Amino acid sequence: MISGAACAQSNSGYADDRIPDAGTSQTQTRGTVLDMPADENTVQGAATPRPDTPPRGMTKARVEARYGAPLSKSQPVGQPPITRWDYPDYRLYFEYDHVLHAVVPDHFEPVTHSDELQPAN
């Protein structure tokens, strides 16, 4: 709160806590507009939002109860055992009995710091 004075409006419409002197112009404000996806499940450039997938840590029994039976189930591979379940829109990877990852083909995570990527030689 500014006591004893009113806030001056800048050309952009934002309040400025400085009181302009007589004969000076108003404060200029500059900024950058960022285009953001509509929501966190929409990947920039994707035509459809990311499907609802089970969260990490959910058990196989709870996944089947909530999302139904998968189209196919793979046999466990490696140690710890990793199992893959295929659903129409995504794949689930389990470690032992718990969801490790949900992979949605054609919905890639946006690349951050792309300006730091090095070209291939």
MDTraj code that builds the backbone (N, CA, C; nanometers):
import mdtraj as md
import numpy as np

residues = "MET ILE SER GLY ALA ALA CYS ALA GLN SER ASN SER GLY TYR ALA ASP ASP ARG ILE PRO ASP ALA GLY THR SER GLN THR GLN THR ARG GLY THR VAL LEU ASP MET PRO ALA ASP GLU ASN THR VAL GLN GLY ALA ALA THR PRO ARG PRO ASP THR PRO PRO ARG GLY MET THR LYS ALA ARG VAL GLU ALA ARG TYR GLY ALA PRO LEU SER LYS SER GLN PRO VAL GLY GLN PRO PRO ILE THR ARG TRP ASP TYR PRO ASP TYR ARG LEU TYR PHE GLU TYR ASP HIS VAL LEU HIS ALA VAL VAL PRO ASP HIS PHE GLU PRO VAL THR HIS SER ASP GLU LEU GLN PRO ALA ASN".split()
xyz = np.array([
    [0.0850, -0.1188, 0.0000],
    [0.0000, 0.0000, 0.0000],
    [0.0883, 0.1234, 0.0000],
    [0.0521, 0.2174, -0.0816],
    [0.1272, 0.3425, -0.0889],
    [0.0449, 0.4461, -0.0151],
    [0.1030, 0.5021, 0.0893],
    [0.0264, 0.5990, 0.1673],
    [0.0497, 0.7396, 0.1149],
    [-0.0546, 0.8182, 0.1094],
    [-0.0446, 0.9581, 0.0723],
    [-0.0331, 0.9825, -0.0765],
    [-0.0404, 0.8762, -0.1607],
    [-0.0305, 0.8960, -0.3051],
    [-0.1079, 0.7860, -0.3761],
    [-0.1516, 0.8142, -0.4939],
    [-0.2222, 0.7149, -0.5741],
    [-0.1231, 0.6491, -0.6685],
    [-0.1561, 0.5301, -0.7148],
    [-0.0717, 0.4599, -0.8115],
    [-0.0952, 0.5177, -0.9492],
    [0.0109, 0.5363, -1.0255],
    [-0.0006, 0.5823, -1.1636],
    [-0.0167, 0.4612, -1.2543],
    [-0.0951, 0.4730, -1.3582],
    [-0.1128, 0.3652, -1.4535],
    [-0.0092, 0.3784, -1.5648],
    [0.0510, 0.2664, -1.6027],
    [0.1440, 0.2666, -1.7154],
    [0.0650, 0.2477, -1.8432],
    [0.1324, 0.2584, -1.9570],
    [0.0651, 0.2392, -2.0853],
    [0.0091, 0.0986, -2.0979],
    [0.0661, 0.0019, -2.0291],
    [0.0193, -0.1359, -2.0391],
    [-0.0978, -0.1642, -1.9468],
    [-0.1320, -0.0729, -1.8591],
    [-0.2424, -0.0952, -1.7685],
    [-0.2005, -0.1482, -1.6322],
    [-0.0714, -0.1742, -1.6117],
    [-0.0235, -0.2213, -1.4822],
    [0.0037, -0.1019, -1.3924],
    [-0.0194, -0.1221, -1.2644],
    [0.0050, -0.0144, -1.1689],
    [0.1540, 0.0046, -1.1491],
    [0.1960, 0.1267, -1.1333],
    [0.3355, 0.1618, -1.1102],
    [0.3413, 0.2304, -0.9749],
    [0.4320, 0.1873, -0.8893],
    [0.4351, 0.2456, -0.7550],
    [0.5088, 0.3788, -0.7504],
    [0.5565, 0.4273, -0.8642],
    [0.6203, 0.5585, -0.8676],
    [0.5205, 0.6623, -0.9150],
    [0.5261, 0.7785, -0.8601],
    [0.4387, 0.8874, -0.9010],
    [0.5148, 0.9679, -1.0055],
    [0.4575, 0.9830, -1.1266],
    [0.5305, 1.0542, -1.2311],
    [0.5468, 1.2013, -1.1967],
    [0.6612, 1.2546, -1.2351],
    [0.6848, 1.3978, -1.2202],
    [0.6037, 1.4700, -1.3271],
    [0.5706, 1.5936, -1.3002],
    [0.4989, 1.6715, -1.4000],
    [0.5885, 1.6856, -1.5224],
    [0.5351, 1.6624, -1.6403],
    [0.6115, 1.6782, -1.7631],
    [0.6856, 1.5520, -1.8058],
    [0.6774, 1.4406, -1.7311],
    [0.7425, 1.3159, -1.7742],
    [0.6375, 1.2229, -1.8313],
    [0.6806, 1.1329, -1.9172],
    [0.5859, 1.0389, -1.9786],
    [0.5573, 0.9235, -1.8835],
    [0.4546, 0.8497, -1.9160],
    [0.4186, 0.7350, -1.8336],
    [0.5206, 0.6232, -1.8525],
    [0.5214, 0.5295, -1.7573],
    [0.6144, 0.4171, -1.7602],
    [0.5786, 0.3223, -1.8738],
    [0.6790, 0.2789, -1.9497],
    [0.6602, 0.1810, -2.0559],
    [0.6888, 0.0432, -1.9983],
    [0.6067, -0.0558, -2.0352],
    [0.6262, -0.1924, -1.9883],
    [0.6428, -0.2830, -2.1085],
    [0.7406, -0.3743, -2.1010],
    [0.7646, -0.4706, -2.2082],
    [0.7579, -0.6107, -2.1513],
    [0.7231, -0.7061, -2.2359],
    [0.7170, -0.8443, -2.1893],
    [0.7135, -0.9405, -2.3067],
    [0.7144, -1.0668, -2.2750],
    [0.7093, -1.1733, -2.3738],
    [0.5826, -1.2539, -2.3506],
    [0.5124, -1.2860, -2.4577],
    [0.3918, -1.3674, -2.4481],
    [0.4311, -1.5122, -2.4713],
    [0.3936, -1.5998, -2.3791],
    [0.4207, -1.7423, -2.3912],
    [0.2924, -1.8143, -2.4263],
    [0.2954, -1.8950, -2.5325],
    [0.1811, -1.9787, -2.5660],
    [0.1939, -2.1076, -2.4878],
    [0.0965, -2.1366, -2.4020],
    [0.0992, -2.2557, -2.3179],
    [-0.0081, -2.3524, -2.3648],
    [0.0155, -2.4846, -2.3464],
    [-0.0885, -2.5819, -2.3802],
    [-0.2149, -2.5558, -2.2990],
    [-0.3270, -2.6034, -2.3514],
    [-0.4554, -2.5808, -2.2857],
    [-0.4583, -2.6373, -2.1449],
    [-0.3994, -2.7550, -2.1235],
    [-0.3891, -2.8121, -1.9897],
    [-0.2653, -2.8995, -1.9846],
    [-0.2346, -2.9528, -1.8685],
    [-0.1098, -3.0274, -1.8525],
    [-0.1083, -3.1596, -1.9288],
    [-0.2236, -3.2102, -1.9712],
    [-0.2290, -3.3352, -2.0458],
    [-0.2287, -3.3146, -2.1970],
    [-0.2136, -3.1923, -2.2419],
    [-0.2071, -3.1650, -2.3837],
    [-0.0636, -3.1319, -2.4190],
    [-0.0080, -3.2061, -2.5116],
    [0.1291, -3.1823, -2.5549],
    [0.1238, -3.0901, -2.6744],
    [0.2104, -2.9892, -2.6778],
    [0.2121, -2.8929, -2.7852],
    [0.2284, -2.9647, -2.9185],
    [0.1420, -2.9377, -3.0147],
    [0.1488, -3.0009, -3.1449],
    [0.0674, -3.1283, -3.1543],
    [0.0207, -3.1819, -3.0441],
    [-0.0589, -3.3055, -3.0470],
    [-0.2038, -3.2709, -3.0776],
    [-0.2687, -3.3545, -3.1560],
    [-0.4068, -3.3287, -3.1944],
    [-0.5043, -3.3649, -3.0836],
    [-0.4692, -3.4616, -3.0021],
    [-0.5590, -3.5075, -2.8972],
    [-0.4891, -3.5009, -2.7624],
    [-0.5661, -3.4832, -2.6548],
    [-0.5039, -3.4825, -2.5227],
    [-0.4535, -3.6221, -2.4850],
    [-0.3596, -3.6243, -2.3937],
    [-0.3039, -3.7503, -2.3453],
    [-0.4139, -3.8292, -2.2753],
    [-0.4257, -3.9602, -2.3027],
    [-0.5298, -4.0393, -2.2360],
    [-0.5029, -4.0538, -2.0865],
    [-0.6082, -4.0812, -2.0125],
    [-0.5968, -4.1048, -1.8692],
    [-0.5223, -4.2363, -1.8480],
    [-0.4110, -4.2304, -1.7785],
    [-0.3305, -4.3505, -1.7534],
    [-0.3159, -4.3720, -1.6032],
    [-0.2931, -4.4963, -1.5623],
    [-0.2754, -4.5234, -1.4193],
    [-0.1519, -4.4516, -1.3644],
    [-0.1588, -4.4033, -1.2422],
    [-0.0432, -4.3358, -1.1829],
    [0.0652, -4.4347, -1.1412],
    [0.1853, -4.3846, -1.1305],
    [0.2977, -4.4651, -1.0849],
    [0.2672, -4.5216, -0.9460],
    [0.2974, -4.6503, -0.9274],
    [0.2782, -4.7129, -0.7976],
    [0.1483, -4.7902, -0.7822],
    [0.0527, -4.7731, -0.8748],
    [-0.0738, -4.8459, -0.8654],
    [-0.0473, -4.9948, -0.8886],
    [-0.1170, -5.0796, -0.8155],
    [-0.0964, -5.2242, -0.8283],
    [-0.1671, -5.2790, -0.9530],
    [-0.1226, -5.3968, -0.9977],
    [-0.1831, -5.4615, -1.1137],
    [-0.3318, -5.4862, -1.0913],
    [-0.3682, -5.5314, -0.9728],
    [-0.5085, -5.5600, -0.9429],
    [-0.5938, -5.4333, -0.9529],
    [-0.5443, -5.3231, -0.9005],
    [-0.6200, -5.1976, -0.9063],
    [-0.6281, -5.1445, -1.0489],
    [-0.5197, -5.1636, -1.1273],
    [-0.5219, -5.1208, -1.2675],
    [-0.6312, -5.1967, -1.3423],
    [-0.6343, -5.3302, -1.3271],
    [-0.7366, -5.4095, -1.3962],
    [-0.8772, -5.3741, -1.3499],
    [-0.8934, -5.3482, -1.2208],
    [-1.0255, -5.3126, -1.1683],
    [-1.0740, -5.1791, -1.2248],
    [-0.9831, -5.0829, -1.2388],
    [-1.0237, -4.9490, -1.2834],
    [-1.0208, -4.9331, -1.4352],
    [-0.9197, -4.9902, -1.5032],
    [-0.9008, -4.9672, -1.6461],
    [-0.9383, -5.0872, -1.7329],
    [-0.9731, -5.1992, -1.6710],
    [-1.0102, -5.3173, -1.7461],
    [-0.8897, -5.4026, -1.7823],
    [-0.9177, -5.5154, -1.8466],
    [-0.8110, -5.6080, -1.8851],
    [-0.7338, -5.5499, -2.0035],
    [-0.6021, -5.5690, -2.0045],
    [-0.5223, -5.5195, -2.1172],
    [-0.5427, -5.6068, -2.2402],
    [-0.5030, -5.5554, -2.3565],
    [-0.5098, -5.6338, -2.4801],
    [-0.4123, -5.7507, -2.4743],
    [-0.2958, -5.7263, -2.4138],
    [-0.1959, -5.8332, -2.3989],
    [-0.1085, -5.8053, -2.2772],
    [-0.0484, -5.9134, -2.2252],
    [0.0435, -5.9056, -2.1114],
    [0.1713, -5.9795, -2.1496],
    [0.2868, -5.9169, -2.1248],
    [0.4139, -5.9831, -2.1535],
    [0.4612, -6.0596, -2.0298],
    [0.5519, -6.1509, -2.0518],
    [0.6131, -6.2240, -1.9415],
    [0.7164, -6.1338, -1.8740],
    [0.7414, -6.1512, -1.7439],
    [0.8430, -6.0701, -1.6757],
    [0.9806, -6.0909, -1.7375],
    [1.0573, -5.9808, -1.7453],
    [1.1922, -5.9838, -1.8018],
    [1.2870, -5.9173, -1.7037],
    [1.4048, -5.9807, -1.6816],
    [1.5113, -5.9190, -1.6029],
    [1.4915, -5.9269, -1.4537],
    [1.5815, -5.8574, -1.3846],
    [1.5787, -5.8517, -1.2392],
    [1.6049, -5.7076, -1.1975],
    [1.5145, -5.6360, -1.1367],
    [1.3815, -5.6790, -1.0960],
    [1.2945, -5.7088, -1.2187],
    [1.1950, -5.7955, -1.2019],
    [1.1121, -5.8328, -1.3154],
    [1.0263, -5.7159, -1.3658],
    [1.0361, -5.6893, -1.4959],
    [0.9580, -5.5834, -1.5600],
    [0.8563, -5.6499, -1.6524],
    [0.7315, -5.6126, -1.6376],
    [0.6222, -5.6676, -1.7175],
    [0.5564, -5.5547, -1.7943],
    [0.5140, -5.5823, -1.9188],
    [0.4447, -5.4815, -1.9998],
    [0.3025, -5.5269, -2.0274],
    [0.2078, -5.4342, -2.0077],
    [0.0692, -5.4564, -2.0448],
    [0.0361, -5.3567, -2.1550],
    [-0.0283, -5.4051, -2.2614],
    [-0.0674, -5.3189, -2.3729],
    [-0.2164, -5.2890, -2.3686],
    [-0.2480, -5.1602, -2.3708],
    [-0.3856, -5.1120, -2.3805],
    [-0.3991, -5.0442, -2.5167],
    [-0.5208, -5.0165, -2.5634],
    [-0.5363, -4.9572, -2.6968],
    [-0.4589, -4.8264, -2.7168],
    [-0.4535, -4.7401, -2.6162],
    [-0.3916, -4.6080, -2.6330],
    [-0.2582, -4.5904, -2.5615],
    [-0.2162, -4.6881, -2.4844],
    [-0.0914, -4.6729, -2.4084],
    [-0.0377, -4.8084, -2.3658],
    [0.0861, -4.8065, -2.3153],
    [0.1497, -4.9263, -2.2600],
    [0.1877, -4.8982, -2.1156],
    [0.1707, -4.9994, -2.0328],
    [0.2098, -4.9874, -1.8922],
    [0.3279, -5.0793, -1.8657],
    [0.4222, -5.0297, -1.7897],
    [0.5367, -5.1107, -1.7471],
    [0.5303, -5.1240, -1.5955],
    [0.5393, -5.2484, -1.5490],
    [0.5313, -5.2790, -1.4062],
    [0.6660, -5.3302, -1.3575],
    [0.7031, -5.2901, -1.2375],
    [0.8153, -5.3513, -1.1656],
    [0.7517, -5.4295, -1.0521],
    [0.7728, -5.5599, -1.0537],
    [0.7011, -5.6503, -0.9632],
    [0.5517, -5.6299, -0.9853],
    [0.4801, -5.5744, -0.8892],
    [0.3344, -5.5632, -0.8967],
    [0.2866, -5.4188, -0.9126],
    [0.3792, -5.3241, -0.9322],
    [0.3417, -5.1827, -0.9325],
    [0.3773, -5.1135, -1.0638],
    [0.2902, -5.0178, -1.1042],
    [0.3141, -4.9408, -1.2261],
    [0.4442, -4.8627, -1.2102],
    [0.5302, -4.8785, -1.3098],
    [0.6563, -4.8049, -1.3137],
    [0.6439, -4.6864, -1.4088],
    [0.5908, -4.7110, -1.5310],
    [0.5739, -4.6056, -1.6314],
    [0.4495, -4.6336, -1.7150],
    [0.3883, -4.5278, -1.7637],
    [0.2833, -4.5360, -1.8643],
    [0.3363, -4.4634, -1.9873],
    [0.3392, -4.5312, -2.1010],
    [0.3922, -4.4741, -2.2240],
    [0.2790, -4.4596, -2.3245],
    [0.2626, -4.3379, -2.3773],
    [0.1604, -4.3098, -2.4769],
    [0.2324, -4.2832, -2.6089],
    [0.2225, -4.3760, -2.7064],
    [0.2877, -4.3525, -2.8353],
    [0.2345, -4.2249, -2.9008],
    [0.3202, -4.1549, -2.9710],
    [0.2873, -4.0312, -3.0432],
    [0.2540, -3.9139, -2.9522],
    [0.2743, -3.9254, -2.8223],
    [0.2595, -3.8131, -2.7299],
    [0.3921, -3.7961, -2.6578],
    [0.4826, -3.7282, -2.7251],
    [0.6158, -3.7118, -2.6704],
    [0.6184, -3.5965, -2.5715],
    [0.6990, -3.6117, -2.4706],
    [0.7180, -3.5023, -2.3762],
    [0.7922, -3.3897, -2.4478],
    [0.7557, -3.2648, -2.4236],
    [0.8267, -3.1563, -2.4891],
    [0.9733, -3.1528, -2.4457],
    [1.0604, -3.1180, -2.5393],
    [1.2032, -3.1103, -2.5112],
    [1.2307, -2.9765, -2.4436],
    [1.2894, -2.9823, -2.3251],
    [1.3272, -2.8598, -2.2570],
    [1.4725, -2.8291, -2.2880],
    [1.5089, -2.7053, -2.2846],
    [1.6454, -2.6601, -2.3125],
    [1.6906, -2.7038, -2.4516],
    [1.5996, -2.7007, -2.5491],
    [1.6348, -2.7439, -2.6847],
    [1.7455, -2.6587, -2.7445],
    [1.7621, -2.5359, -2.6964],
    [1.8692, -2.4513, -2.7457],
    [2.0068, -2.5017, -2.7050],
    [2.0123, -2.5940, -2.6099],
    [2.1400, -2.6488, -2.5629],
    [2.1762, -2.7798, -2.6316],
    [2.0881, -2.8319, -2.7195],
    [2.1164, -2.9570, -2.7872],
    [2.2319, -2.9379, -2.8858],
    [2.3163, -3.0376, -2.8950],
    [2.4309, -3.0334, -2.9855],
    [2.3973, -3.1098, -3.1124],
    [2.4388, -3.0595, -3.2310],
    [2.4123, -3.1338, -3.3540],
    [2.4943, -3.2619, -3.3587],
    [2.4396, -3.3635, -3.4276],
    [2.5119, -3.4911, -3.4429],
    [2.6283, -3.4721, -3.5384],
    [2.7404, -3.5392, -3.5111],
    [2.8572, -3.5290, -3.5986],
    [2.8589, -3.6402, -3.6979],
])
top = md.Topology()
chain = top.add_chain()
for i, resn in enumerate(residues, 1):
    res = top.add_residue(resn, chain, resSeq=i)
    for name in ("N", "CA", "C"):
        top.add_atom(name, md.element.get_by_symbol(name[0]), res)
traj = md.Trajectory(xyz[None], top)
